[in-house]
Amino acid sequence: MMTVLEIKSSLLDACKNNVRTRYEKVQTAIADIVESLNDETKSSAGDKHETGRAMLQIDRENAGKQLMELENLQRLLPKIDIKTATDYARLGSLVHTNHGNYFISISHGAVTIGKIVYYCVALQAPIGAQLSGKKKGDNFVFNDKEYRVTSIK
């Protein structure tokens, strides 16, 4: 049986790996776009050339925004305190409810540890905002379902 700290540590590692993988994909996409832009520059001029170049510029801007979001997540991850136990849900808390288990961290989705599914959710996510500040025994309604907090670790 894993300790709470081991579970939280595994969940945090899953979040870090997710951000790292997404970061690498976006960097690769940006490199590909830059290469395509350079190829477009070498191509002949004309409307088709300008349209292709404009679309690549938009792709580059979008990838740049994704990269900034991922860099923000990379700065947030080390601040997630998994060692301090509190009686209320906050960043780094493991919250058990009658409708699932939640790790308040970043939006990553479901992670299975030892046959138990945990949902990694951000404080800004709708469910994260509902969980924030809740204590054991608190109730809230989310997506027309009544949730009860059964424990916070």
C-alpha positions in Angstrom: 0.0 0.0 0.0 1.4 3.4 -1.0 1.5 6.3 1.4 -0.3 9.5 0.7 3.0 11.2 0.0 4.0 8.5 -2.5 0.6 8.8 -4.3 0.9 12.6 -4.5 4.5 12.3 -5.6 3.5 9.9 -8.4 0.7 12.2 -9.5 3.0 15.2 -9.5 5.5 13.3 -11.6 2.7 12.4 -14.1 1.9 16.1 -14.3 5.6 17.1 -14.8 6.0 14.4 -17.6 2.8 15.6 -19.3 4.1 19.2 -19.4 7.6 18.1 -20.5 6.2 16.0 -23.4 3.8 18.8 -24.5 6.6 21.3 -24.3 8.9 19.2 -26.5 6.0 18.7 -29.1 5.4 22.5 -29.3 9.1 23.2 -29.7 9.3 20.6 -32.5 6.2 22.2 -34.1 7.8 25.7 -33.9 11.0 24.4 -35.5 9.0 22.8 -38.3 7.1 26.1 -38.9 10.3 28.1 -38.9 11.7 25.7 -41.5 8.6 25.9 -43.6 8.7 29.7 -43.4 12.3 29.7 -44.6 11.2 27.4 -47.5 8.3 29.7 -48.3 10.7 32.6 -48.4 12.8 30.8 -51.0 9.7 30.0 -53.1 8.4 32.3 -55.9 6.3 35.3 -55.0 2.6 35.6 -55.6 -0.8 35.4 -53.8 -0.4 31.7 -53.1 3.0 32.3 -51.5 1.7 35.2 -49.4 -1.3 33.2 -48.1 0.9 30.2 -47.2 3.3 32.5 -45.4 0.5 34.3 -43.5 -0.9 30.9 -42.4 2.5 29.8 -41.2 2.9 33.1 -39.2 -0.5 32.4 -37.5 0.6 28.8 -36.7 3.9 30.2 -35.3 2.0 32.7 -33.1 -0.4 30.0 -31.8 2.5 27.7 -31.0 4.3 30.6 -29.2 1.2 31.1 -27.0 1.1 27.4 -26.2 4.8 27.5 -25.3 4.2 30.4 -22.9 1.3 28.6 -21.2 3.5 25.5 -20.8 6.3 27.6 -19.4 3.8 29.0 -16.8 2.9 25.5 -15.9 6.6 24.6 -15.5 7.0 27.5 -13.1 3.9 26.4 -11.2 4.8 22.7 -10.8 7.7 23.2 -8.3 5.3 25.4 -6.1 2.9 22.5 -5.6 3.3 21.6 -2.0 2.5 17.9 -1.5 4.1 17.5 1.9 1.9 19.9 4.0 -1.4 18.4 5.2 -4.3 20.8 5.7 -7.9 20.3 6.6 -9.1 22.2 3.5 -8.5 21.6 -0.2 -5.8 23.7 -1.9 -3.0 23.4 -4.5 -1.3 20.0 -3.7 -4.3 18.5 -1.9 -5.6 15.0 -2.6 -9.4 15.3 -2.3 -11.6 12.2 -2.1 -15.3 12.7 -3.0 -18.2 10.4 -3.5 -17.7 10.9 -7.2 -14.0 10.5 -7.6 -10.5 11.4 -6.4 -8.9 14.7 -7.3 -5.3 16.0 -7.1 -5.4 19.8 -7.2 -2.4 20.6 -9.4 -2.7 21.3 -13.2 -5.2 20.2 -15.7 -3.9 16.8 -16.8 -6.8 14.4 -16.6 -7.0 10.9 -15.3 -4.0 9.1 -13.8 -4.3 5.6 -12.5 -2.2 4.6 -9.5 -2.6 1.1 -8.1 -6.0 0.6 -9.8 -7.3 3.9 -8.4 -8.1 6.7 -10.8 -7.1 10.2 -9.7 -8.1 13.3 -11.7 -5.4 16.0 -11.8 -7.2 19.3 -12.0 -6.1 22.9 -11.9 -7.5 25.4 -9.3 -8.8 27.5 -12.2 -10.7 24.5 -13.7 -14.4 24.4 -12.9 -14.1 21.4 -10.7 -10.9 22.7 -9.1 -12.7 26.0 -8.2 -15.5 24.0 -6.6 -13.1 21.9 -4.6 -10.9 24.8 -3.5 -11.3 25.6 0.2 -13.6 22.7 0.9 -13.3 20.6 4.1 -14.2 17.0 4.9 -18.0 16.7 4.9 -18.6 19.7 2.7 -21.1 19.3 -0.2 -21.2 21.1 -3.6 -23.1 20.6 -6.8 -21.1 20.2 -10.1 -22.7 19.3 -13.4 -26.0 18.5 -11.7 -24.4 16.0 -9.4 -24.1 16.5 -5.6 -20.6 15.9 -4.4 -19.5 15.2 -0.8 -15.9 15.6 0.3 -15.0 12.4 2.1 -11.4 13.2 2.9 -8.6 15.6 2.2 -4.9 14.6 2.3 
